[in-house]
Amino acid sequence: MATVWGTERGAARDVTDRSQLERRELIMMCYLTHDSYKVLSDGPAQNGRHAYVIELRRGPVARSTTVTTVLGPSSRWYVEDVKLEPLTDLCQGQQAPQPAPRP
């Protein structure tokens, strides 16, 4: 995840404190875990960024949100922001995976 997320300065792994980065990754894993997705639309956003409206589906629940990307060094695009508020109920109630029962 740290190589996909970033800013105009580069990948998050190169510009963010490691402990903060790990905490953010755990949060993103909760909110962004999905069974399927669709890109509903995409287009230019403010200050040269690009915005995608995506639908994430987890079981019977589907929610849409906006993902903003930014152009970084070496003409590489990074995910700069995801609006998490619309995805709250996709994250709520998730349980940690349970170990498989022993035979």
Salt bridges, closest charged atoms under 4 A:
GLU8 OE1 - ARG49 NH2 3.09
ASP14 OD1 - ARG13 NE 3.65
GLU22 OE2 - ARG18 NE 2.96
ASP42 OD2 - HIS50 NE2 3.08
GLU55 OE1 - LYS38 NZ 3.95
GLU80 OE1 - ARG49 NE 2.53
ASP81 OD2 - LYS83 NZ 2.99
ASP89 OD2 - ARG63 NH2 2.60
